[in-house]
Amino acid sequence: MSTRVVYVSPTHTTQDETILDALESESKRVTTRQVTQLSEIPKSPECIICRAPAVTAASLSELVERFAPTPVIVVLEPDRDTLSLQDVQTVGVADYIRLPDLESDDTRLAHLRHRLGAALERLGLESRSSSPSHGASESATVDTPACESKQYRPDDPGLPLGPTALLERVPAPLFITDSDGVCLFVNDAMCTFTGYDRDIVCGEPVATFVGDGVFERASSAAVDAVFEADREPNPVEFSLETADGTRRVGESMLAPILDDGAIVGTIGVAHDISARKRREQELVQFESILETAPVGMFVLDSEATISWANRAFVDSLAEPADDIVGQPFPKLVERGYFKPEDVTEYVENVRHLLSSGTNEETLSHDVEFHTPDNNLRQYDAHLGLLPLEDGEFQGTVHAFRDVTEQRHSQRELERQNERLEQFASLVSHDLRNPLNVAQGYLELLETDCESGALEELQWSLGRMEALIGDVLELARQGQTVGERTHVPISALATGSWDAVDTGDATLKVTADGTLSVDEGRVRALFENLFRNAIEHGAAEGKTLTITVGQLGSETRGDGFFVEDDGRGFARSPEELFELGATTNPDGTGFGLRIVEQIADAHGWSIHTTASDAGGARFEFYSDYLHAESDALE
């Protein structure tokens, strides 16, 4: 009994006749009938084959649902399709076939017959003819260097494990195409590589997944290898998007499938090189980083020969890279760039790093470098070992950072500190000594006579004493900090409070964090803030309360605050930290300037505002919370 197949096509062209002939010639058990519209399909067909121009995505979906479970096969035409591959896969057709160019090409016709017959066979609608199968692919041979002595037929029953099982055993992704590049077979490894099921890949041009240009280059390389006996096809790199959207990079090599000397298809093997390409990209990025880093870097091999150097190091020598790389490091000493002692120090450093019992990975040391124009530069040098191979020394890697300006600034700062210390000594001794003498004579005058002028004189001498003290503190604060330690904010606040004449004012501490600070200087900061609040006094009828708390801000960072419930600011924020600015006739105006210097030295910013009670509030912010330095924890 024959299988009733309805063929739907709005036209009756040569291509339609070819499709009908292919159906009937592939098996004598198929009876076909063509209709031009979907409405003309009889009630009980056993299979429906639609040529794509006859249906849209919507009508195809309706057709599949209407005649279910009758299988529907779609013939797609790449140049005229009203359907996309996604449309076909979504509506649930039984199979689809891409229509090749059928113009006077027996090979393509044979392929169409084979595809139609295979589709019907998969659906269980007919048994393939027991006569020899049609199609050039049935007699095709695989011509590869590995098969020069024997030509394998894909359907050869004598192959070990059978042809399909043999190809499936290939561990690498493998595929076979026809002469148009349409995929005929993929093994499980290829399905795993692409993420697509075999039914989706087979029948599709390989170019759909890797691009036209890639497949053309691979095919061209395969053809060239056929005509050049001593040449093997070069692998071609490709990129594809897997079913889950992952981008993979592969490398493929094709070999032609020949039939009587004519190329009727290709067989290809692919390799996933995604990890290798990622590694290559990482190496390129790493090399770019090393080449653009503003630090001179170079590598010495086990013989102390420069095997690599970055641009910054080569540029510092003002010689071509070819004259540097490959040269023994002692040659640079001979040219006057480095001192002979540097070679001796290098040997000692390497011996130290190689010695047993040390866990040090790098060493740092100072190096003097003589530039080509005979300037002396100071380098902060770091040295590390290259990985050992079988316990053998392989060489060292070096990083040289120019710190000439930094060292110059450091020496200048030291000289400034010396001058400040000399000034402080002058203030402390040369000015205070005559002041102490004047105060002594004032005390004698107070016992011998009574005069209102003595009170004014006492005030003037007291103010001079306060000014000398504040100038001395301001000079010694400077812009740098000493050794930092982690100190609780509460300890800083209460310790500073005890050092100040607080009168009847009270202290409230709500902060529970710690500060990484120069403790002595930060105590001076709190003391000056406390004195400033007490000097300006509480609001009328109230006892002054000063609060120290911890705060955090998304815009300013983390820090702490000192606030009071007193009278608030009498000056604008811009004037508060000016040297000598004060509203207290007995004040010197140095206190808040000292606070500002200490905060700057610790890397803190100061924000002033009114407290909730209307008093003054000073907020100190640091961007280095949880860092080892400048940290509020």
FIFIKE-132674 format. One record per residue (C-alpha): residue in three letters; x negated, y, z. Coordinates in steps of 0.001 Angstrom, whole numbers, plus 500000, padded with zeros to 6 digits. Each point is the difference from the previous one (the first is absolute). Layout:
N
AlaXYZ ...
! end
This chain:
633
Met500000500000500000 Ser498588503384499001 Thr499626503082502202 Arg502291502897499049 Val497960503214499911 Val501603503375499290 Tyr497653502584498500 Val501078503642500468 Ser498567502627497628 Pro501697503062498471 Thr498083499443496743 His499282497143497639 Thr496473500728498836 Thr497087497838499008 Gln498880499992503621 Asp503412498718501093 Glu499780497207497423 Thr496517499164501206 Ile501218499724503582 Leu502913497760498963 Asp497696497841497875 Ala497561499746502870 Leu502754498809502333 Glu501256497335497641 Ser496592498851498784 Glu498628499649503498 Ser502529497315500793 Lys502688498182498063 Arg502105499940503166 Val500786503771499852 Thr503042501483498236 Thr499931503787499646 Arg502656502592499286 Gln499389503705499526 Val502379502719501185 Thr499478503757499691 Gln501780501133503183 Leu500218498734503551 Ser503776499850499736 Glu499661497359497267 Ile498259497463502208 Pro502154496825500292 Lys501221498842503373 Ser497698497080500681 Pro496518500385498507 Glu497206497937501543 Cys497429502745499455 Ile500116503663498930 Ile497043501647498273 Cys500233503795499671 Arg497797502129497828 Ala499281503088502122 Pro501583502660497748 Ala503352498247500493 Val500144500718503742 Thr499275502666502594 Ala498999499375503589 Ala503597500423501144 Ser501537497775497307 Leu497329497347500534 Ser500755499913503718 Glu503710499650499224 Leu499262497229497482 Val497925497988502467 Glu502702500306502659 Arg502850499226497584 Phe498539496767498589 Ala498199498739503109 Pro498580497424500338 Thr499416499905496222 Pro496333500977499470 Val499302503236498152 Ile496737500506498102 Val498959503469498785 Val497791500614496965 Leu498081503231500644 Glu498629502226497249 Pro497248502330501251 Asp500632502675497373 Arg503808500021500181 Asp500919498821503474 Thr502969501554501761 Leu498949497930503008 Ser496931500137502189 Leu498359496956501480 Gln501208501151503405 Asp503593500098498708 Val499718496432498785 Gln498491498715503236 Thr502542501856502142 Val503188498648498433 Gly498862496396500319 Val499715498667496452 Ala498789496430499631 Asp497030500953497797 Tyr498735502639497615 Ile497842499860496880 Arg498035502780498345 Leu500598500026496252 Pro496691500045498105 Asp499378501551496576 Leu501371497259497745 Glu498942501416496667 Ser498514497064498032 Asp498114498511502875 Asp500482496296500566 Thr498040500121503244 Arg502335502559501560 Leu503034498111498712 Ala498669496821501560 His499503501847503254 Leu503598501252499908 Arg501273496474499392 His497917498726502852 Arg501225502712502388 Leu503652499460499138 Gly499683496248500313 Ala498130500270503276 Ala502653502325501397 Leu502788497569499115 Glu498017497099501389 Arg499422501786503317 Leu503735500541500245 Gly500611496283499390 Leu502120500683496910 Glu498149497760497569 Ser497204497505499664 Arg497058501100497904 Ser499572498164496725 Ser497742496995500226 Ser498469500990496704 Pro496715501903500084 Ser500574503482501325 His499817502939497671 Gly497659502931500399 Ala496409500823499576 Ser499464500018503714 Glu500600496238500116 Ser496863499353497970 Ala497978502863501352 Thr496586499415501464 Val498235501817502765 Asp496605501107498780 Thr497791500910502935 Pro496320499404500764 Ala501039497336502499 Cys501951498069497342 Glu497598500023497037 Ser499816496224499833 Lys503712499343500354 Gln503167501797498987 Tyr502886499654502425 Arg503613500126498934 Pro502290501533502588 Asp502396497048499547 Asp497323497297499846 Pro501274497153502222 Gly496460498738500362 Leu498933502975502090 Pro499311499164503658 Leu503054500714502145 Gly501926501216496936 Pro499561503431498378 Thr502048502131502396 Ala498590498322503089 Leu496491500541498677 Leu500545503735499498 Glu501669500296503395 Arg496893498510501609 Val497908502940498784 Pro499365502012503201 Ala499686503331498179 Pro502973501899498517 Leu500489498622496457 Phe502328500966497166 Ile500701499088496363 Thr501438502397497406 Asp501129499783496411 Ser498390502032497230 Asp502140503028500951 Gly498802499956503592 Val503306498647501339 Cys499381497834503042 Leu500884496315499470 Phe498589498474503189 Val498633501086503383 Asn498789497776502806 Asp500911500333503656 Ala496804501922500729 Met501042502683497490 Cys503463500203501565 Thr498381500463503399 Phe497668502670498607 Thr502799502043498384 Gly502752499228502494 Tyr502403499268497123 Asp501843496731499394 Arg499033498011496941 Asp503401500635498355 Ile499379503762500145 Val496483499900498568 Cys500532497426497256 Gly501577501559496938 Glu498602503427500846 Pro497083501627498164 Val496909500027502191 Ala499738503708499178 Thr503183500558502036 Phe497966499337503129 Val496509501249499110 Gly500543502530497192 Asp499534499751496245 Gly496430501262499939 Val498699497462502510 Phe501408496958498196 Glu498797501299496641 Arg496444500348501315 Ala500064496518501488 Ser501404498492496782 Ser497430501833497896 Ala497190498674502186 Ala501370496470499616 Val500230500313496192 Asp496463501408499772 Ala498723497031501986 Val501568497604497468 Phe498110501498497078 Glu496733500495501908 Ala498890496536501065 Asp497408501183502508 Arg502308502458501695 Glu502405499416502850 Pro502930502362500533 Asn499352502689502575 Pro502385500170502954 Val502511502839499828 Glu501094501882503106 Phe503703500683500505 Ser502369501406502585 Leu503531498854500701 Glu502793500668502450 Thr501197496844501738 Ala503621499199500713 Asp499781501609503457 Gly498466503197498616 Thr496412499236500991 Arg497354501198497555 Arg497460497291499161 Val496912500071497836 Gly498978496927498035 Glu497477498830497473 Ser501044497733497156 Met498334498101497181 Leu501973498676497026 Ala499225497149497628 Pro501841499529496690 Ile502336497088499261 Leu499327498845496426 Asp502114498134497473 Asp498067499027496867 Gly497681502937500626 Ala502805502506500541 Ile500501501677503376 Val503509499184501193 Gly499636500993503642 Thr497659500489502923 Ile499234498371503305 Gly498700502198502775 Val498682499739503526 Ala500175502912502425 His498140500769503211 Asp501176502312502766 Ile497265502604500471 Ser502069502408502113 Ala497789499535503060 Arg496863500470497914 Lys501364503188498417 Arg500978501358503417 Arg496503499274501245 Glu498483501676496937 Gln502208503047500600 Glu498959500097503646 Leu496351499856498957 Val500527502836497516 Gln501693502090502695 Phe497283499138502504 Glu497288500962497506 Ser501820503264499294 Ile500128500756503722 Leu496296499285500413 Glu499076502078496965 Thr502045503025501069 Ala499146499883503715 Pro497970503049501116 Val497548497623501686 Gly496880498579498375 Met500163496201499936 Phe497617497359498674 Val499185496299500349 Leu496570498433500477 Asp499534496336499117 Ser497868497585502012 Glu496863501438498346 Ala500962503610500921 Thr500821500780496363 Ile502908502380499331 Ser502645497787498369 Trp502842502551500048 Ala500445503685500775 Asn503020502275499837 Arg500184503338498246 Ala499436502109503132 Phe496709498247500783 Val498733500145496404 Asp500947503682499690 Ser498006500847503120 Leu496849498689498282 Ala500598501923496759 Glu498807497011497975 Pro501889497762497549 Ala501730497050501613 Asp497928497609497842 Asp496853501399501627 Ile501401499360503475 Val501819496657499814 Gly497488497189499703 Gln497248501938501766 Pro498477498779503283 Phe500887502378502821 Pro496291500649500794 Lys499781501647496559 Leu502320502741501295 Val497574500458502879 Glu497138500353497527 Arg501977502650498125 Gly500302502012503200 Tyr503725499624500693 Phe499487498129503280 Lys497220499615502557 Pro497866496821500298 Glu501319499645503551 Asp503472499403498557 Val498842496677498503 Thr498621498881503346 Glu503229501016501741 Tyr502026498116497352 Val498086496783500664 Glu500512500369503753 Asn503726500671499564 Val500466496935497781 Arg498065497854502462 His502227501274502803 Leu503223499225498087 Leu498748496527499088 Ser498823499188503505 Ser501979497435501921 Gly502227501142502797 Thr501076503280498420 Asn503564500675498880 Glu499168503315498377 Glu501188500295496406 Thr498502503413499196 Leu497322502330501282 Ser499879503782499734 His496884502137499908 Asp498787503399498824 Val498153500361496698 Glu498208502999498544 Phe500417500309496230 His497886502208497747 Thr502053501205497031 Pro498514500346496496 Asp499757503786500565 Asn498025499327503223 Asn502748500854502497 Leu500185497982503185 Arg503408498466500729 Gln501175498122503070 Tyr501906496738499421 Asp502092497979502404 Ala499188496500498692 His501903496762500604 Leu498618496564499146 Gly501774496639499849 Leu499143496481498848 Leu501419498405496873 Pro501708496643500733 Leu497458497248500569 Glu499953497029497607 Asp499109496713501698 Gly498492502079502766 Glu497655501791497612 Phe499535503776499973 Gln501537501546496853 Gly499396503695500515 Thr501524503105501536 Val502542502704499234 His499322503635500891 Ala502089503151500415 Phe498318503416500211 Arg502045503008501155 Asp498498503470499670 Val500289501652503431 Thr497543502843499406 Glu502592502762500460 Gln501530498181502956 Arg496629499696501741 His499257503646499204 Ser503329501027501532 Gln499306497817503011 Arg496618501643500586 Glu501556503445499527 Leu502691499113502535 Glu497351498879502457 Arg498207503325499559 Gln503274501875500537 Asn500655498005503152 Glu496534500877501233 Arg500695503694499384 Leu503346499714501780 Glu498325498316502936 Gln497440502801500117 Phe502841502535499924 Ala501840498142502739 Ser496834499975502072 Leu499635503753499470 Val503589500599501069 Ser499720497675502940 His496764501340501445 Asp499048503386498575 Leu503488501519500224 Arg501241498268503128 Asn496956500835502066 Pro500495503807499882 Leu503741499446500379 Asn499378498018503178 Val497775502817501274 Ala502745502560499301 Gln502563497869501836 Gly497640499757502989 Tyr499590503771500238 Leu503786500398499626 Glu500516497823503045 Leu497574502226501976 Leu501845503135498901 Glu503321498497501116 Thr498608499663503542 Asp498604503563500123 Cys502801502059498466 Glu503582499980498851 Ser500858501244496526 Gly502595499180497341 Ala497176499941497474 Leu498614496854501641 Glu503156498056499041 Glu499645501069496356 Leu496329499047500110 Gln500884496571501417 Trp502540499447497183 Ser497442500991497337 Leu497339497671501372 Gly502560497173500220 Arg501027500529496392 Met496368499945498919 Glu499593496679501821 Ala503070498567498230 Leu498794501224496604 Ile496557498504500527 Gly501573496665500986 Asp502315499899496990 Val497293501082497550 Leu497739497293501395 Glu502698497341499585 Leu500894501208496496 Ala496356499859498910 Arg499516496493501352 Gln503202498555498483 Gly498845500315496357 Gln501678498064497170 Thr498833496436500722 Val500849497393502603 Gly497808497649501973 Glu500547496303500660 Arg503660499005499979 Thr501715497726502479 His503601498856500336 Val501555501908502888 Pro503667499894501103 Ile501792503283499355 Ser501369499904503535 Ala496460499823501443 Leu498843502913497856 Ala502977502114501047 Thr499888499294503745 Gly496196500305500168 Ser500115503369498251 Trp502865501147502222 Asp497921499380503119 Ala497247502283498637 Val502322503010499582 Asp501448502386502593 Thr503634499053499316 Gly501730501910502811 Asp503583498776500417 Ala500262498688496398 Thr500728496288499486 Leu498751497460497421 Lys502157497355498302 Val498324497306497836 Thr502174497817497732 Ala497302498764497569 Asp498833496395500389 Gly497548499781497078 Thr496235500441499835 Leu497762502386498049 Ser496638499216498388 Val498190503191501041 Asp496987501778501373 Glu501464499923503519 Gly498228503057501393 Arg501071502233497136 Val503625498848500001 Arg500178500632503751 Ala498929503577499184 Leu502829500171497447 Phe502607498991502592 Glu498516502322502629 Asn500221503013497681 Leu503584499134499036 Phe500980499658503658 Arg498324503327500920 Asn501690501708497052 Ala503437498806501142 Ile499390500924503649 Glu498610503464499145 His503103500846497991 Gly502126498735502894 Ala503412498443500399 Ala503253501572498966 Glu501422502271502664 Gly501309498100503002 Lys498574496625498900 Thr497060497802500889 Leu497841499252496951 Thr500006496394498746 Ile497458498820497413 Thr500688496769498085 Val497528497808498083 Gly501609497497497646 Gln499392497783496997 Leu501588500565496597 Gly500194498650496456 Ser500957501686496733 Glu500436498572496493 Thr498764503267498492 Arg497216500983502421 Gly498786496666501366 Asp499729498952503641 Gly498745501925503011 Phe500859501602503332 Phe501448503262501309 Val499617502395502929 Glu503010502192500784 Asp501326502165502816 Asp503290501562501042 Gly498507503458500474 Arg500492503271498156 Gly498956498715496572 Phe497713501626497431 Ala499529503762500092 Arg497982499945496747 Ser500554498509496556 Pro498452496541499327 Glu497465501633497636 Glu498651502188502843 Leu499911497419502778 Phe496574498570499144 Glu498246503267499140 Leu496878500630502038 Gly500820502386502870 Ala503776499878499437 Thr501812500124503363 Thr502945501707501669 Asn498529499486503485 Pro497916503031501102 Asp497770497666502030 Gly499576497481497157 Thr497115499785497550 Gly501957498722496983 Phe497491497170499474 Gly502063497100501399 Leu502151499122496968 Arg497044500558497663 Ile498127497337501971 Val503060497720499711 Glu499996500478496225 Gln496287499168499706 Ile500349496795502010 Ala503031498906497951 Asp498194500698496706 Ala496980498021501150 His502251496976500634 Gly501796500314496664 Trp503297501113501518 Ser502393502581498637 Ile501903502325502377 His503656500940499606 Thr501517502628502328 Thr503704500338500718 Ala502410500804502813 Ser500808497269502504 Asp503594498949500634 Ala499913502097503193 Gly498839503083498089 Gly496352499771501036 Ala496873499340497937 Arg499343496665498306 Phe496680498927498420 Glu500106496886497805 Phe496804498172498977 Tyr500193497628497032 Ser497535497457498694 Asp500237497983496751 Tyr497739497303501408 Leu502344498138502340 His498677496475500696 Ala496681500827498296 Glu496793499426501929 Ser499217503723499911 Asp502313502952500461 Ala502649497571501278 Leu503027500410502166 Glu501062496577501208 
! end
